[in-house]
Structure formats: C-alpha cells, structure tokens
Amino acid sequence: MTEPLSAETRDKLASVSTATLTTQLFKRGLRNVFIQGVSRLTAAHDRSMVGPAFTLRYIPAREDIDTLDVFQDYDHPQRKAIETCPEGHVLVMDCRGDASVASAGSILVTRLMVRGAAGLVSDGGLRDSPEIAEFDIPAYIGAPSAPTNLIKHHAVETLNEPIGCGGVPVYPGDIVVGDLEGVVIVPRHLADEVANDAWEQEQLEEFIIGEVRSGKPLRGTYPPNAETKARYEEWRKSKG
C-alpha cells in the first residue's frame, strides 16, 4: 500500500509549479514526466491538484463486445473505476492519446467529485465538457468530445495497473500534480525530497525575479553568483 503523503509534502507540492517540478525531476535523471496533450478543463477553479494515481486503461474497442448493453453492468470497469478510486486520489485514464471520443461524462465525473477524488486526468476526451468545466474538481483532458467511449475504447477489467498517459508512464501510487500549465507525475519515493527542493527553488526564484525587475542583469543574477546568494540569504532572513 502506498504510504500517504504528509500534510507538509502535499502543501508544498500544491504551492509549486509543474515547471519547477520538471526541473527537480530532471536533476534526478527523469525526463519524461510531463503529460503531453492534455489541458485543464476546470480552469475557473485554479487550485492545484495533488494526489496518488489510481489508474484505468482503455484498449481499442471491438464492435462485437463494446455495445451499449455493457453499460447495464454496474461492475463495468469504467463504472467500477469511478466507484473504487480512493478518496484523495487522482483517476488517471490511458486512452492511447485518442480524444476523438469521451472517456467519461458529467454523471461519472460528478460521482467521482462527490466521492472526494482529488482530480481526473485523461489523455482522451470528456463529454458534457461545458458542464464539467464548472465542476469543483481539477480535470485535465485531451479535448472535449461528445461521442461515447464505446465507439473507440474498451475499458480493461484490471484496475490500478501501470499505464501510459500522454506518453508518460504512470504507476499506481505515483503522485499526480497539476496546475494551470499541466500535469506532472512524481514517483512516490521521490515526492518528499522533490517537494522540499521545489519549494526552496521557488523561494530563490521569487527573489531573483525581484532582482531582475529592479534592473539587475542576468549575469551574476541568474544563475546567482556569491554576491547575489548573500543578498538572497539576507532576503530570506527578512522574510522570517
């Protein structure tokens, strides 16, 4: 079972940008961590998304299997994923980057929201997107798309297995962090140290931006030389 995030780690991850997180992960040798081809649908609610990944995988649909009748089964894998995604987790769906059909709609996303999920990420489409855009749950999608998932997608029975989403490997329990720029996957075993270092990086960058705005040139400022670092330490002290 994945060890829960501490409140401190969660708060720090929620306060830093995905850009900063990609830099910290790159320092640790991880290059492919930013999910490609998805954007924030629920941008009116700008809080960051942080939570462990719970995964659902779609393979290509087959016409003799994926008919509308399958939705009469309450244990259909798509429905089961909605009902079993733990509170505080992010449902991440692998649609092979095909957003020409929906991977869910407003009823399922409402249920996910009511159950306390931390968010939703799909490299496929979502139907009922105008309604979902107003929901109070972070949701990232490949594109709005009205057609039902059964036209293109078959939900795999085994839930919470390693998947690929937007070209990025996602393992159950990985920490999913999203802001208005996009979504980063942070391996769980790195989450605490990445959160701390990302927070420290953004403190320094806040100071550097102030220096640049005051007219300082990049040379000696970004990256900071010894003199700039000394000013930074004084600035940190002044902030308490």
C-alpha positions as CSV (number, residue, x, y, z in Angstrom):
1,M,0.0,0.0,0.0
2,T,1.3,3.5,-0.9
3,E,2.4,5.5,2.1
4,P,0.2,8.5,2.5
5,L,1.7,12.0,1.8
6,S,2.4,14.1,4.8
7,A,0.4,17.4,5.0
8,E,3.7,19.3,4.6
9,T,4.6,17.4,1.4
10,R,1.1,17.8,0.0
11,D,1.1,21.6,0.8
12,K,4.5,22.1,-0.8
13,L,3.6,20.2,-4.0
14,A,0.4,22.3,-4.2
15,S,2.3,25.5,-3.9
16,V,4.9,25.0,-6.6
17,S,4.6,25.0,-10.3
18,T,4.8,22.0,-12.6
19,A,7.6,23.8,-14.4
20,T,9.6,23.7,-11.1
21,L,8.8,20.1,-10.6
22,T,10.0,19.1,-14.0
23,T,13.3,20.8,-13.3
24,Q,13.7,18.9,-10.0
25,L,12.9,15.6,-11.6
26,F,15.3,16.3,-14.4
27,K,18.0,16.8,-11.8
28,R,17.3,13.3,-10.7
29,G,17.5,11.9,-14.2
30,L,13.8,11.8,-15.0
31,R,13.0,13.5,-18.3
32,N,9.6,12.1,-19.3
33,V,7.3,13.3,-16.5
34,F,5.0,16.0,-18.0
35,I,1.8,14.5,-19.6
36,Q,1.6,15.7,-23.2
37,G,-1.6,16.7,-25.0
38,V,-3.8,17.5,-22.0
39,S,-5.0,20.8,-20.6
40,R,-7.0,21.9,-17.7
41,L,-10.8,21.9,-18.4
42,T,-11.9,23.2,-15.0
43,A,-9.6,26.3,-15.2
44,A,-12.1,28.5,-13.4
45,H,-11.1,26.8,-10.2
46,D,-7.4,27.4,-10.1
47,R,-6.4,25.3,-7.1
48,S,-3.6,22.8,-7.7
49,M,-4.3,19.1,-7.9
50,V,-2.2,16.7,-5.7
51,G,-2.9,13.1,-5.1
52,P,-1.8,9.5,-5.7
53,A,-2.6,7.9,-9.0
54,F,-5.4,5.4,-9.4
55,T,-5.4,4.1,-13.0
56,L,-7.8,2.9,-15.7
57,R,-6.6,1.6,-19.1
58,Y,-8.6,1.6,-22.3
59,I,-7.6,-0.6,-25.3
60,P,-9.2,-0.2,-28.8
61,A,-12.9,-1.2,-28.9
62,R,-14.2,-4.2,-30.7
63,E,-17.6,-3.9,-32.3
64,D,-19.0,-7.3,-31.1
65,I,-18.0,-6.6,-27.5
66,D,-18.4,-2.9,-26.9
67,T,-22.1,-2.3,-27.4
68,L,-24.3,0.0,-25.3
69,D,-25.6,-3.1,-23.5
70,V,-22.4,-3.3,-21.5
71,F,-23.3,-0.2,-19.5
72,Q,-26.2,-2.2,-17.9
73,D,-23.4,-3.9,-15.8
74,Y,-22.8,-1.8,-12.7
75,D,-19.4,-3.5,-12.5
76,H,-18.3,-2.4,-15.9
77,P,-14.6,-1.4,-15.5
78,Q,-15.3,2.3,-16.3
79,R,-18.0,2.5,-13.6
80,K,-16.0,0.3,-11.2
81,A,-13.1,2.7,-11.5
82,I,-15.3,5.6,-10.6
83,E,-16.7,3.7,-7.6
84,T,-13.4,2.4,-6.3
85,C,-11.0,5.3,-6.8
86,P,-10.0,6.1,-3.2
87,E,-10.7,9.5,-1.7
88,G,-7.9,11.9,-2.2
89,H,-6.6,10.0,-5.3
90,V,-6.4,11.2,-8.9
91,L,-8.1,9.0,-11.5
92,V,-5.7,8.7,-14.4
93,M,-7.0,7.2,-17.7
94,D,-5.0,5.8,-20.5
95,C,-6.9,6.4,-23.8
96,R,-3.8,6.0,-26.0
97,G,-3.9,9.7,-26.7
98,D,-7.2,9.3,-28.7
99,A,-9.5,12.2,-27.7
100,S,-12.0,11.6,-30.6
101,V,-14.4,10.0,-28.1
102,A,-15.2,10.6,-24.5
103,S,-13.6,8.6,-21.6
104,A,-16.3,9.8,-19.2
105,G,-19.1,12.3,-18.9
106,S,-20.8,14.6,-16.3
107,I,-22.6,11.8,-14.3
108,L,-19.4,9.8,-13.7
109,V,-17.3,12.9,-13.0
110,T,-20.0,14.1,-10.6
111,R,-19.8,10.8,-8.8
112,L,-16.0,11.0,-8.7
113,M,-16.2,14.5,-7.3
114,V,-18.8,13.6,-4.6
115,R,-16.6,10.6,-3.5
116,G,-13.8,13.0,-2.8
117,A,-11.3,12.3,-5.6
118,A,-8.5,14.8,-5.9
119,G,-8.9,15.1,-9.6
120,L,-9.1,13.5,-13.1
121,V,-6.6,13.2,-15.9
122,S,-7.4,11.6,-19.3
123,D,-5.4,11.8,-22.5
124,G,-8.7,11.1,-24.2
125,G,-11.9,13.2,-24.4
126,L,-14.7,14.1,-22.0
127,R,-18.3,14.6,-23.0
128,D,-20.6,17.1,-21.3
129,S,-17.4,19.3,-21.1
130,P,-19.3,22.7,-20.7
131,E,-20.9,21.4,-17.5
132,I,-17.8,19.7,-16.2
133,A,-15.8,22.9,-16.8
134,E,-17.8,24.4,-13.9
135,F,-17.2,21.5,-11.5
136,D,-15.2,21.9,-8.4
137,I,-12.7,19.2,-9.2
138,P,-9.5,19.6,-11.2
139,A,-9.9,17.8,-14.6
140,Y,-7.4,17.6,-17.4
141,I,-8.3,16.2,-20.8
142,G,-7.1,15.8,-24.3
143,A,-10.1,17.5,-25.8
144,P,-13.9,17.9,-25.4
145,S,-15.6,15.1,-27.3
146,A,-19.2,14.1,-27.4
147,P,-19.2,10.5,-28.8
148,T,-19.4,7.7,-26.2
149,N,-16.2,5.9,-25.3
150,L,-17.5,2.6,-26.6
151,I,-17.0,3.8,-30.2
152,K,-13.2,3.7,-29.8
153,H,-12.4,2.5,-26.3
154,H,-12.7,-0.8,-24.3
155,A,-12.1,-0.4,-20.5
156,V,-9.8,-3.1,-19.2
157,E,-11.1,-5.2,-16.3
158,T,-7.9,-5.0,-14.2
159,L,-7.8,-1.6,-12.5
160,N,-4.9,0.3,-10.9
161,E,-2.1,-1.2,-13.0
162,P,0.8,0.7,-14.7
163,I,-0.4,2.7,-17.7
164,G,0.8,5.3,-20.1
165,C,-1.0,8.7,-20.2
166,G,0.0,11.4,-22.6
167,G,3.2,9.4,-23.3
168,V,4.2,9.3,-19.6
169,P,4.4,6.1,-17.5
170,V,2.1,6.2,-14.6
171,Y,2.3,3.7,-11.8
172,P,-0.3,3.3,-9.1
173,G,0.6,5.5,-6.2
174,D,2.7,7.9,-8.2
175,I,2.0,11.4,-7.1
176,V,0.0,13.4,-9.7
177,V,0.5,17.2,-9.5
178,G,-1.5,19.5,-11.8
179,D,-1.6,23.3,-12.2
180,L,-3.0,25.6,-14.9
181,E,0.0,24.6,-17.1
182,G,-0.4,20.9,-17.0
183,V,0.3,17.6,-15.1
184,V,3.5,16.1,-13.7
185,I,4.0,12.6,-12.5
186,V,6.2,12.3,-9.4
187,P,7.4,8.9,-8.3
188,R,6.1,8.3,-4.8
189,H,9.6,7.6,-3.3
190,L,10.9,10.9,-4.5
191,A,7.9,13.0,-3.5
192,D,9.1,14.3,-0.2
193,E,12.6,15.4,-1.3
194,V,11.2,16.8,-4.6
195,A,8.6,18.8,-2.7
196,N,11.2,20.3,-0.4
197,D,13.7,21.1,-3.1
198,A,11.0,22.5,-5.4
199,W,9.8,24.8,-2.6
200,E,13.4,26.0,-2.0
201,Q,13.9,26.6,-5.7
202,E,10.8,28.8,-5.9
203,Q,11.9,30.8,-2.9
204,L,15.1,31.6,-4.7
205,E,13.4,32.3,-8.0
206,E,11.0,34.7,-6.3
207,F,14.0,36.6,-5.1
208,I,15.7,36.5,-8.5
209,I,12.6,37.8,-10.2
210,G,12.6,40.8,-7.8
211,E,16.2,41.4,-8.6
212,V,15.6,41.3,-12.4
213,R,12.6,43.6,-12.0
214,S,14.8,46.1,-10.2
215,G,17.1,46.3,-13.1
216,K,19.8,43.7,-12.3
217,P,21.3,42.0,-15.4
218,L,21.2,38.2,-15.9
219,R,25.0,37.9,-15.4
220,G,25.6,37.3,-11.8
221,T,21.9,37.1,-11.0
222,Y,20.6,34.1,-12.9
223,P,22.2,31.8,-12.0
224,P,23.2,33.7,-8.8
225,N,26.8,34.4,-8.0
226,A,28.2,34.6,-4.5
227,E,27.1,38.2,-4.1
228,T,23.6,37.5,-5.2
229,K,23.4,34.4,-3.0
230,A,24.4,36.6,0.0
231,R,21.7,39.1,-0.8
232,Y,19.3,36.2,-1.1
233,E,20.2,34.9,2.4
234,E,19.5,38.4,3.8
235,W,16.2,38.5,2.0
236,R,15.3,35.1,3.5
237,K,16.1,36.3,6.9
238,S,14.0,39.4,6.4
239,K,11.0,37.2,5.5
240,G,11.4,35.2,8.6
